[in-house]
């Protein structure tokens, strides 16, 4: 049996993080959550992940800054980033590349479809 792919889901809204976690675990992925970009960086220092899903608007360190930090690190830059946000403008700032963007509220089936496309 192959090892389950690992996803880090970052969102300051507890219910969104829970929904992403439950949905992706039901789809067969191993999921850890973080409440903001700083907590996500701590998780990335402790464990390896195959995919990062992040909100944009968060306290302490927002999703764009988290994305920039990932892409400035040679090892972490390999992790695909999926952005989920209610923000209207999802243009990537310099230093950040995303593999996919999902508007909030997001469609659960679309989330699973995007994750499968990126990880399988």
N, CA, C and O atoms as a GROMACS GRO file, in nm:
protein
  480
    1UNK      N    1   0.084  -0.119   0.000
    1UNK     CA    2   0.000   0.000   0.000
    1UNK      C    3   0.088   0.125   0.000
    1UNK      O    4   0.184   0.133   0.077
    2UNK      N    5   0.057   0.219  -0.085
    2UNK     CA    6   0.138   0.341  -0.093
    2UNK      C    7   0.105   0.436   0.022
    2UNK      O    8  -0.004   0.434   0.078
    3UNK      N    9   0.203   0.518   0.054
    3UNK     CA   10   0.187   0.615   0.162
    3UNK      C   11   0.093   0.726   0.119
    3UNK      O   12   0.097   0.773   0.005
    4UNK      N   13   0.008   0.767   0.212
    4UNK     CA   14  -0.086   0.875   0.180
    4UNK      C   15  -0.012   1.007   0.161
    4UNK      O   16   0.082   1.037   0.235
    5UNK      N   17  -0.055   1.084   0.063
    5UNK     CA   18   0.005   1.215   0.036
    5UNK      C   19  -0.035   1.311   0.147
    5UNK      O   20  -0.146   1.304   0.199
    6UNK      N   21   0.058   1.400   0.182
    6UNK     CA   22   0.038   1.491   0.294
    6UNK      C   23   0.008   1.633   0.247
    6UNK      O   24   0.077   1.686   0.160
    7UNK      N   25  -0.095   1.692   0.306
    7UNK     CA   26  -0.140   1.826   0.271
    7UNK      C   27  -0.138   1.913   0.396
    7UNK      O   28  -0.180   1.870   0.504
    8UNK      N   29  -0.089   2.035   0.382
    8UNK     CA   30  -0.096   2.135   0.488
    8UNK      C   31  -0.200   2.237   0.446
    8UNK      O   32  -0.186   2.303   0.343
    9UNK      N   33  -0.307   2.251   0.527
    9UNK     CA   34  -0.415   2.345   0.499
    9UNK      C   35  -0.405   2.461   0.598
    9UNK      O   36  -0.407   2.441   0.719
   10UNK      N   37  -0.395   2.583   0.544
   10UNK     CA   38  -0.373   2.701   0.628
   10UNK      C   39  -0.490   2.797   0.613
   10UNK      O   40  -0.516   2.849   0.505
   11UNK      N   41  -0.561   2.819   0.724
   11UNK     CA   42  -0.674   2.913   0.723
   11UNK      C   43  -0.702   2.957   0.866
   11UNK      O   44  -0.705   2.874   0.957
   12UNK      N   45  -0.722   3.088   0.886
   12UNK     CA   46  -0.750   3.138   1.020
   12UNK      C   47  -0.895   3.115   1.061
   12UNK      O   48  -0.929   3.133   1.178
   13UNK      N   49  -0.980   3.075   0.969
   13UNK     CA   50  -1.119   3.042   1.003
   13UNK      C   51  -1.126   2.893   1.034
   13UNK      O   52  -1.109   2.809   0.946
   14UNK      N   53  -1.152   2.862   1.162
   14UNK     CA   54  -1.150   2.724   1.209
   14UNK      C   55  -1.241   2.633   1.126
   14UNK      O   56  -1.202   2.522   1.091
   15UNK      N   57  -1.362   2.678   1.096
   15UNK     CA   58  -1.455   2.593   1.023
   15UNK      C   59  -1.408   2.564   0.880
   15UNK      O   60  -1.430   2.454   0.830
   16UNK      N   61  -1.344   2.659   0.817
   16UNK     CA   62  -1.290   2.636   0.682
   16UNK      C   63  -1.178   2.531   0.689
   16UNK      O   64  -1.174   2.437   0.610
   17UNK      N   65  -1.086   2.550   0.784
   17UNK     CA   66  -0.976   2.455   0.800
   17UNK      C   67  -1.030   2.315   0.829
   17UNK      O   68  -0.981   2.216   0.774
   18UNK      N   69  -1.130   2.307   0.915
   18UNK     CA   70  -1.191   2.177   0.947
   18UNK      C   71  -1.256   2.114   0.823
   18UNK      O   72  -1.241   1.994   0.800
   19UNK      N   73  -1.326   2.194   0.746
   19UNK     CA   74  -1.393   2.143   0.626
   19UNK      C   75  -1.292   2.092   0.523
   19UNK      O   76  -1.310   1.985   0.465
   20UNK      N   77  -1.185   2.167   0.503
   20UNK     CA   78  -1.080   2.123   0.410
   20UNK      C   79  -1.018   1.993   0.460
   20UNK      O   80  -1.001   1.898   0.384
   21UNK      N   81  -0.985   1.989   0.588
   21UNK     CA   82  -0.924   1.869   0.649
   21UNK      C   83  -1.015   1.748   0.634
   21UNK      O   84  -0.972   1.643   0.586
   22UNK      N   85  -1.141   1.760   0.674
   22UNK     CA   86  -1.235   1.648   0.668
   22UNK      C   87  -1.257   1.601   0.524
   22UNK      O   88  -1.260   1.481   0.497
   23UNK      N   89  -1.272   1.696   0.434
   23UNK     CA   90  -1.296   1.663   0.293
   23UNK      C   91  -1.178   1.587   0.233
   23UNK      O   92  -1.197   1.485   0.167
   24UNK      N   93  -1.058   1.636   0.257
   24UNK     CA   94  -0.941   1.573   0.198
   24UNK      C   95  -0.905   1.442   0.267
   24UNK      O   96  -0.854   1.350   0.202
   25UNK      N   97  -0.932   1.432   0.396
   25UNK     CA   98  -0.910   1.304   0.464
   25UNK      C   99  -1.007   1.198   0.409
   25UNK      O  100  -0.969   1.083   0.390
   26UNK      N  101  -1.131   1.238   0.385
   26UNK     CA  102  -1.228   1.146   0.324
   26UNK      C  103  -1.182   1.100   0.185
   26UNK      O  104  -1.215   0.990   0.142
   27UNK      N  105  -1.108   1.187   0.116
   27UNK     CA  106  -1.058   1.155  -0.018
   27UNK      C  107  -0.928   1.075  -0.013
   27UNK      O  108  -0.874   1.038  -0.117
   28UNK      N  109  -0.877   1.047   0.108
   28UNK     CA  110  -0.760   0.962   0.121
   28UNK      C  111  -0.629   1.031   0.150
   28UNK      O  112  -0.524   0.967   0.144
   29UNK      N  113  -0.631   1.159   0.179
   29UNK     CA  114  -0.508   1.234   0.207
   29UNK      C  115  -0.488   1.250   0.356
   29UNK      O  116  -0.583   1.245   0.434
   30UNK      N  117  -0.363   1.270   0.396
   30UNK     CA  118  -0.330   1.300   0.534
   30UNK      C  119  -0.318   1.452   0.542
   30UNK      O  120  -0.244   1.513   0.465
   31UNK      N  121  -0.390   1.515   0.636
   31UNK     CA  122  -0.398   1.661   0.640
   31UNK      C  123  -0.364   1.714   0.778
   31UNK      O  124  -0.412   1.664   0.880
   32UNK      N  125  -0.281   1.816   0.779
   32UNK     CA  126  -0.253   1.894   0.901
   32UNK      C  127  -0.300   2.035   0.875
   32UNK      O  128  -0.293   2.083   0.762
   33UNK      N  129  -0.350   2.102   0.978
   33UNK     CA  130  -0.396   2.240   0.962
   33UNK      C  131  -0.305   2.337   1.039
   33UNK      O  132  -0.238   2.299   1.135
   34UNK      N  133  -0.307   2.460   0.994
   34UNK     CA  134  -0.238   2.570   1.061
   34UNK      C  135  -0.329   2.692   1.054
   34UNK      O  136  -0.406   2.707   0.959
   35UNK      N  137  -0.320   2.779   1.154
   35UNK     CA  138  -0.410   2.894   1.164
   35UNK      C  139  -0.361   3.019   1.092
   35UNK      O  140  -0.439   3.111   1.068
   36UNK      N  141  -0.234   3.023   1.057
   36UNK     CA  142  -0.179   3.139   0.986
   36UNK      C  143  -0.045   3.100   0.925
   36UNK      O  144   0.002   2.987   0.943
   37UNK      N  145   0.016   3.192   0.855
   37UNK     CA  146   0.140   3.164   0.788
   37UNK      C  147   0.254   3.129   0.882
   37UNK      O  148   0.338   3.045   0.848
   38UNK      N  149   0.259   3.192   0.999
   38UNK     CA  150   0.365   3.160   1.094
   38UNK      C  151   0.353   3.017   1.144
   38UNK      O  152   0.452   2.944   1.152
   39UNK      N  153   0.232   2.977   1.177
   39UNK     CA  154   0.209   2.840   1.222
   39UNK      C  155   0.239   2.741   1.109
   39UNK      O  156   0.288   2.631   1.134
   40UNK      N  157   0.209   2.780   0.987
   40UNK     CA  158   0.239   2.695   0.871
   40UNK      C  159   0.390   2.676   0.856
   40UNK      O  160   0.436   2.565   0.829
   41UNK      N  161   0.468   2.782   0.874
   41UNK     CA  162   0.613   2.771   0.864
   41UNK      C  163   0.668   2.677   0.972
   41UNK      O  164   0.763   2.603   0.947
   42UNK      N  165   0.609   2.681   1.092
   42UNK     CA  166   0.650   2.588   1.198
   42UNK      C  167   0.621   2.444   1.156
   42UNK      O  168   0.704   2.356   1.176
   43UNK      N  169   0.504   2.421   1.099
   43UNK     CA  170   0.466   2.286   1.054
   43UNK      C  171   0.561   2.239   0.944
   43UNK      O  172   0.602   2.123   0.943
   44UNK      N  173   0.595   2.328   0.851
   44UNK     CA  174   0.685   2.294   0.741
   44UNK      C  175   0.826   2.262   0.791
   44UNK      O  176   0.898   2.186   0.727
   45UNK      N  177   0.866   2.321   0.904
   45UNK     CA  178   0.997   2.292   0.962
   45UNK      C  179   0.997   2.156   1.032
   45UNK      O  180   1.102   2.093   1.045
   46UNK      N  181   0.880   2.112   1.077
   46UNK     CA  182   0.868   1.986   1.152
   46UNK      C  183   0.842   1.865   1.062
   46UNK      O  184   0.887   1.755   1.093
   47UNK      N  185   0.770   1.885   0.953
   47UNK     CA  186   0.726   1.774   0.869
   47UNK      C  187   0.739   1.810   0.722
   47UNK      O  188   0.755   1.927   0.686
   48UNK      N  189   0.732   1.708   0.638
   48UNK     CA  190   0.731   1.734   0.495
   48UNK      C  191   0.588   1.720   0.442
   48UNK      O  192   0.510   1.638   0.491
   49UNK      N  193   0.555   1.802   0.342
   49UNK     CA  194   0.422   1.802   0.284
   49UNK      C  195   0.434   1.796   0.132
   49UNK      O  196   0.533   1.840   0.074
   50UNK      N  197   0.331   1.740   0.070
   50UNK     CA  198   0.327   1.728  -0.075
   50UNK      C  199   0.251   1.843  -0.140
   50UNK      O  200   0.265   1.867  -0.260
   51UNK      N  201   0.171   1.915  -0.059
   51UNK     CA  202   0.088   2.023  -0.111
   51UNK      C  203   0.053   2.119   0.002
   51UNK      O  204   0.034   2.078   0.116
   52UNK      N  205   0.046   2.247  -0.032
   52UNK     CA  206   0.005   2.351   0.063
   52UNK      C  207  -0.119   2.418   0.008
   52UNK      O  208  -0.122   2.463  -0.107
   53UNK      N  209  -0.223   2.425   0.091
   53UNK     CA  210  -0.344   2.500   0.056
   53UNK      C  211  -0.352   2.614   0.155
   53UNK      O  212  -0.350   2.592   0.276
   54UNK      N  213  -0.362   2.737   0.106
   54UNK     CA  214  -0.362   2.850   0.198
   54UNK      C  215  -0.465   2.956   0.162
   54UNK      O  216  -0.494   2.982   0.045
   55UNK      N  217  -0.520   3.015   0.266
   55UNK     CA  218  -0.601   3.135   0.253
   55UNK      C  219  -0.504   3.251   0.229
   55UNK      O  220  -0.384   3.237   0.254
   56UNK      N  221  -0.555   3.362   0.181
   56UNK     CA  222  -0.471   3.480   0.161
   56UNK      C  223  -0.477   3.574   0.280
   56UNK      O  224  -0.374   3.613   0.335
   57UNK      N  225  -0.598   3.610   0.320
   57UNK     CA  226  -0.615   3.710   0.425
   57UNK      C  227  -0.614   3.642   0.562
   57UNK      O  228  -0.713   3.584   0.606
   58UNK      N  229  -0.496   3.652   0.629
   58UNK     CA  230  -0.478   3.593   0.762
   58UNK      C  231  -0.392   3.686   0.846
   58UNK      O  232  -0.316   3.766   0.792
   59UNK      N  233  -0.405   3.676   0.978
   59UNK     CA  234  -0.320   3.758   1.065
   59UNK      C  235  -0.177   3.706   1.068
   59UNK      O  236  -0.149   3.594   1.024
   60UNK      N  237  -0.088   3.786   1.120
   60UNK     CA  238   0.054   3.755   1.144
   60UNK      C  239   0.136   3.741   1.016
   60UNK      O  240   0.230   3.817   0.995
   61UNK      N  241   0.100   3.646   0.929
   61UNK     CA  242   0.171   3.626   0.803
   61UNK      C  243   0.067   3.577   0.704
   61UNK      O  244   0.015   3.466   0.717
   62UNK      N  245   0.036   3.661   0.604
   62UNK     CA  246  -0.073   3.625   0.512
   62UNK      C  247  -0.027   3.521   0.411
   62UNK      O  248   0.090   3.485   0.406
   63UNK      N  249  -0.120   3.473   0.331
   63UNK     CA  250  -0.093   3.367   0.235
   63UNK      C  251   0.009   3.404   0.129
   63UNK      O  252   0.090   3.320   0.089
   64UNK      N  253   0.007   3.529   0.083
   64UNK     CA  254   0.105   3.569  -0.018
   64UNK      C  255   0.246   3.569   0.041
   64UNK      O  256   0.340   3.523  -0.024
   65UNK      N  257   0.260   3.619   0.162
   65UNK     CA  258   0.392   3.620   0.226
   65UNK      C  259   0.440   3.478   0.255
   65UNK      O  260   0.558   3.448   0.241
   66UNK      N  261   0.348   3.391   0.293
   66UNK     CA  262   0.381   3.250   0.314
   66UNK      C  263   0.432   3.189   0.183
   66UNK      O  264   0.532   3.119   0.181
   67UNK      N  265   0.362   3.216   0.077
   67UNK     CA  266   0.400   3.166  -0.056
   67UNK      C  267   0.540   3.216  -0.094
   67UNK      O  268   0.621   3.139  -0.144
   68UNK      N  269   0.567   3.343  -0.070
   68UNK     CA  270   0.699   3.400  -0.101
   68UNK      C  271   0.808   3.330  -0.020
   68UNK      O  272   0.915   3.300  -0.074
   69UNK      N  273   0.783   3.305   0.108
   69UNK     CA  274   0.881   3.238   0.193
   69UNK      C  275   0.908   3.096   0.143
   69UNK      O  276   1.022   3.051   0.143
   70UNK      N  277   0.804   3.027   0.100
   70UNK     CA  278   0.822   2.893   0.045
   70UNK      C  279   0.912   2.898  -0.078
   70UNK      O  280   1.004   2.819  -0.092
   71UNK      N  281   0.883   2.992  -0.166
   71UNK     CA  282   0.957   2.998  -0.292
   71UNK      C  283   1.099   3.054  -0.275
   71UNK      O  284   1.180   3.046  -0.368
   72UNK      N  285   1.129   3.109  -0.160
   72UNK     CA  286   1.265   3.156  -0.135
   72UNK      C  287   1.351   3.046  -0.073
   72UNK      O  288   1.472   3.064  -0.056
   73UNK      N  289   1.290   2.932  -0.041
   73UNK     CA  290   1.362   2.819   0.018
   73UNK      C  291   1.370   2.707  -0.086
   73UNK      O  292   1.267   2.662  -0.138
   74UNK      N  293   1.490   2.661  -0.116
   74UNK     CA  294   1.510   2.564  -0.224
   74UNK      C  295   1.428   2.436  -0.204
   74UNK      O  296   1.370   2.386  -0.300
   75UNK      N  297   1.423   2.384  -0.083
   75UNK     CA  298   1.347   2.261  -0.057
   75UNK      C  299   1.196   2.286  -0.060
   75UNK      O  300   1.122   2.208  -0.121
   76UNK      N  301   1.151   2.391   0.004
   76UNK     CA  302   1.008   2.418   0.014
   76UNK      C  303   0.949   2.467  -0.118
   76UNK      O  304   0.829   2.453  -0.141
   77UNK      N  305   1.032   2.522  -0.205
   77UNK     CA  306   0.984   2.576  -0.333
   77UNK      C  307   0.922   2.468  -0.421
   77UNK      O  308   0.847   2.499  -0.513
   78UNK      N  309   0.952   2.343  -0.393
   78UNK     CA  310   0.899   2.232  -0.472
   78UNK      C  311   0.754   2.198  -0.437
   78UNK      O  312   0.689   2.125  -0.511
   79UNK      N  313   0.704   2.250  -0.326
   79UNK     CA  314   0.569   2.220  -0.282
   79UNK      C  315   0.469   2.304  -0.361
   79UNK      O  316   0.478   2.427  -0.360
   80UNK      N  317   0.374   2.240  -0.431
   80UNK     CA  318   0.272   2.318  -0.501
   80UNK      C  319   0.184   2.394  -0.401
   80UNK      O  320   0.153   2.344  -0.293
   81UNK      N  321   0.146   2.515  -0.439
   81UNK     CA  322   0.062   2.600  -0.353
   81UNK      C  323  -0.072   2.623  -0.420
   81UNK      O  324  -0.080   2.664  -0.536
   82UNK      N  325  -0.178   2.596  -0.344
   82UNK     CA  326  -0.314   2.625  -0.388
   82UNK      C  327  -0.366   2.737  -0.299
   82UNK      O  328  -0.361   2.727  -0.176
   83UNK      N  329  -0.415   2.843  -0.361
   83UNK     CA  330  -0.468   2.958  -0.288
   83UNK      C  331  -0.620   2.950  -0.287
   83UNK      O  332  -0.683   2.928  -0.390
   84UNK      N  333  -0.679   2.968  -0.169
   84UNK     CA  334  -0.825   2.979  -0.155
   84UNK      C  335  -0.853   3.112  -0.087
   84UNK      O  336  -0.797   3.141   0.018
   85UNK      N  337  -0.939   3.192  -0.148
   85UNK     CA  338  -0.963   3.323  -0.087
   85UNK      C  339  -1.093   3.384  -0.137
   85UNK      O  340  -1.138   3.359  -0.248
   86UNK      N  341  -1.152   3.465  -0.050
   86UNK     CA  342  -1.268   3.545  -0.088
   86UNK      C  343  -1.225   3.677  -0.152
   86UNK      O  344  -1.309   3.753  -0.200
   87UNK      N  345  -1.095   3.703  -0.152
   87UNK     CA  346  -1.043   3.826  -0.213
   87UNK      C  347  -1.075   3.825  -0.362
   87UNK      O  348  -1.070   3.721  -0.428
   88UNK      N  349  -1.108   3.943  -0.414
   88UNK     CA  350  -1.140   3.953  -0.557
   88UNK      C  351  -1.015   3.948  -0.643
   88UNK      O  352  -1.016   3.891  -0.753
   89UNK      N  353  -0.909   4.006  -0.595
   89UNK     CA  354  -0.784   4.012  -0.672
   89UNK      C  355  -0.692   3.900  -0.626
   89UNK      O  356  -0.635   3.906  -0.517
   90UNK      N  357  -0.677   3.799  -0.710
   90UNK     CA  358  -0.590   3.687  -0.676
   90UNK      C  359  -0.464   3.685  -0.763
   90UNK      O  360  -0.405   3.580  -0.787
   91UNK      N  361  -0.424   3.804  -0.809
   91UNK     CA  362  -0.298   3.812  -0.885
   91UNK      C  363  -0.182   3.786  -0.791
   91UNK      O  364  -0.174   3.843  -0.681
   92UNK      N  365  -0.093   3.702  -0.834
   92UNK     CA  366   0.022   3.665  -0.752
   92UNK      C  367   0.122   3.781  -0.745
   92UNK      O  368   0.153   3.843  -0.847
   93UNK      N  369   0.170   3.810  -0.626
   93UNK     CA  370   0.276   3.911  -0.616
   93UNK      C  371   0.408   3.851  -0.663
   93UNK      O  372   0.421   3.729  -0.673
   94UNK      N  373   0.505   3.936  -0.692
   94UNK     CA  374   0.639   3.888  -0.730
   94UNK      C  375   0.691   3.793  -0.622
   94UNK      O  376   0.675   3.819  -0.503
   95UNK      N  377   0.753   3.685  -0.666
   95UNK     CA  378   0.812   3.590  -0.572
   95UNK      C  379   0.717   3.480  -0.528
   95UNK      O  380   0.752   3.400  -0.440
   96UNK      N  381   0.600   3.475  -0.586
   96UNK     CA  382   0.501   3.374  -0.548
   96UNK      C  383   0.440   3.311  -0.673
   96UNK      O  384   0.391   3.381  -0.761
   97UNK      N  385   0.444   3.180  -0.679
   97UNK     CA  386   0.381   3.106  -0.789
   97UNK      C  387   0.280   3.009  -0.730
   97UNK      O  388   0.313   2.932  -0.640
   98UNK      N  389   0.159   3.010  -0.781
   98UNK     CA  390   0.058   2.917  -0.732
   98UNK      C  391   0.027   2.814  -0.839
   98UNK      O  392   0.033   2.841  -0.959
   99UNK      N  393  -0.008   2.694  -0.793
   99UNK     CA  394  -0.045   2.586  -0.884
   99UNK      C  395  -0.193   2.594  -0.921
   99UNK      O  396  -0.234   2.548  -1.027
  100UNK      N  397  -0.273   2.655  -0.830
  100UNK     CA  398  -0.417   2.669  -0.855
  100UNK      C  399  -0.473   2.775  -0.760
  100UNK      O  400  -0.415   2.806  -0.656
  101UNK      N  401  -0.588   2.828  -0.801
  101UNK     CA  402  -0.658   2.927  -0.718
  101UNK      C  403  -0.805   2.885  -0.711
  101UNK      O  404  -0.866   2.852  -0.812
  102UNK      N  405  -0.860   2.887  -0.589
  102UNK     CA  406  -1.002   2.854  -0.568
  102UNK      C  407  -1.068   2.970  -0.495
  102UNK      O  408  -1.020   3.014  -0.390
  103UNK      N  409  -1.179   3.021  -0.549
  103UNK     CA  410  -1.250   3.128  -0.479
  103UNK      C  411  -1.326   3.073  -0.360
  103UNK      O  412  -1.371   2.958  -0.361
  104UNK      N  413  -1.341   3.154  -0.257
  104UNK     CA  414  -1.427   3.120  -0.144
  104UNK      C  415  -1.559   3.191  -0.163
  104UNK      O  416  -1.559   3.306  -0.208
  105UNK      N  417  -1.671   3.131  -0.132
  105UNK     CA  418  -1.680   2.994  -0.086
  105UNK      C  419  -1.641   2.898  -0.198
  105UNK      O  420  -1.671   2.921  -0.315
  106UNK      N  421  -1.573   2.788  -0.160
  106UNK     CA  422  -1.523   2.695  -0.259
  106UNK      C  423  -1.616   2.574  -0.271
  106UNK      O  424  -1.690   2.540  -0.179
  107UNK      N  425  -1.611   2.514  -0.386
  107UNK     CA  426  -1.686   2.392  -0.413
  107UNK      C  427  -1.602   2.274  -0.367
  107UNK      O  428  -1.486   2.261  -0.408
  108UNK      N  429  -1.658   2.188  -0.283
  108UNK     CA  430  -1.584   2.074  -0.227
  108UNK      C  431  -1.531   1.983  -0.338
  108UNK      O  432  -1.417   1.938  -0.333
  109UNK      N  433  -1.615   1.955  -0.436
  109UNK     CA  434  -1.572   1.869  -0.546
  109UNK      C  435  -1.456   1.932  -0.623
  109UNK      O  436  -1.364   1.861  -0.666
  110UNK      N  437  -1.459   2.063  -0.642
  110UNK     CA  438  -1.351   2.132  -0.711
  110UNK      C  439  -1.221   2.123  -0.631
  110UNK      O  440  -1.114   2.105  -0.688
  111UNK      N  441  -1.232   2.135  -0.499
  111UNK     CA  442  -1.115   2.123  -0.413
  111UNK      C  443  -1.050   1.986  -0.429
  111UNK      O  444  -0.930   1.976  -0.451
  112UNK      N  445  -1.130   1.882  -0.419
  112UNK     CA  446  -1.077   1.745  -0.432
  112UNK      C  447  -1.018   1.724  -0.572
  112UNK      O  448  -0.913   1.662  -0.586
  113UNK      N  449  -1.085   1.774  -0.673
  113UNK     CA  450  -1.038   1.760  -0.810
  113UNK      C  451  -0.901   1.826  -0.829
  113UNK      O  452  -0.810   1.768  -0.890
  114UNK      N  453  -0.885   1.948  -0.778
  114UNK     CA  454  -0.759   2.020  -0.789
  114UNK      C  455  -0.648   1.945  -0.715
  114UNK      O  456  -0.538   1.929  -0.768
  115UNK      N  457  -0.676   1.899  -0.594
  115UNK     CA  458  -0.575   1.827  -0.516
  115UNK      C  459  -0.534   1.699  -0.589
  115UNK      O  460  -0.416   1.668  -0.597
  116UNK      N  461  -0.630   1.626  -0.641
  116UNK     CA  462  -0.597   1.502  -0.714
  116UNK      C  463  -0.511   1.532  -0.837
  116UNK      O  464  -0.415   1.461  -0.865
  117UNK      N  465  -0.547   1.638  -0.909
  117UNK     CA  466  -0.469   1.673  -1.029
  117UNK      C  467  -0.324   1.706  -0.993
  117UNK      O  468  -0.233   1.672  -1.068
  118UNK      N  469  -0.304   1.770  -0.881
  118UNK     CA  470  -0.169   1.812  -0.842
  118UNK      C  471  -0.088   1.701  -0.778
  118UNK      O  472   0.035   1.702  -0.786
  119UNK      N  473  -0.154   1.604  -0.716
  119UNK     CA  474  -0.082   1.502  -0.641
  119UNK      C  475  -0.079   1.363  -0.703
  119UNK      O  476  -0.002   1.277  -0.659
  120UNK      N  477  -0.161   1.341  -0.802
  120UNK     CA  478  -0.166   1.204  -0.856
  120UNK      C  479  -0.130   1.198  -1.002
  120UNK      O  480  -0.129   1.091  -1.061
   0.00000   0.00000   0.00000
